[in-house]
Amino acid sequence: MWAIVGVFVVGLGCMIGLMAVMKEEFNANIGLVIFFALLVFLLMLVVEGVFISLLLGRRSGVKETRDQGRLKEQTTKELNAAPARVLSEPVPSVTEHTTRAFEPIYVQKKAE
């Protein structure tokens, strides 16, 4: 939400600044100033549209996933064969990782 407001405020500021600089520094005619102002305004509208579509699209996606979660919870559970249980891999020893840190590191010094 802050991105939408920020782009709008900064975009308007840039547009006003662009118009002032073009008119005062470059002595551009009013048609050229209005053309660039409209170009910046259209770019700002496109960015605002993308932000709003992302905002509204995210809310509908969250609602769909919540509905799917509720449907999974409401399904009945049938009695099936118990899944085969497999023993997990043993956890590596903490000592192995600790002793590796104490292995000597050989550094070759350059002869000067």
C-alpha positions, 0 to 999 in steps of 0.5 A: 500500500505504501508503494502505491502512495509513494509512487504517486507522491514522488511521481507528481514531484518529479513531474513538477520538477521536470516541468520547472527545469524544462521551462526555466533552464532549457526555455522549452515551449509549452507544447514540449513541456506538456508532452513530457509531463504527460509521458511521465504521468502515463508511466506513473499510471501504468506503475500504479495499475501494476501495483493495484493489480498485484494488491487485488490479485494477492487477496483473491489468491489468499482466499482460494488457498484458505478455502482449499484448506477448509475443504481438506479439513472437512474430508472424512478419513478412511481406514486404510492400511498403516503406512510402512515406517522407515527408520530415519538416518542417524544424525552425524556426530557433533564431535566429527564436526568439532574436530575438523575445526582443529585440524592444522592448516599448513600455510606455505610462506613465500621466500623473499 
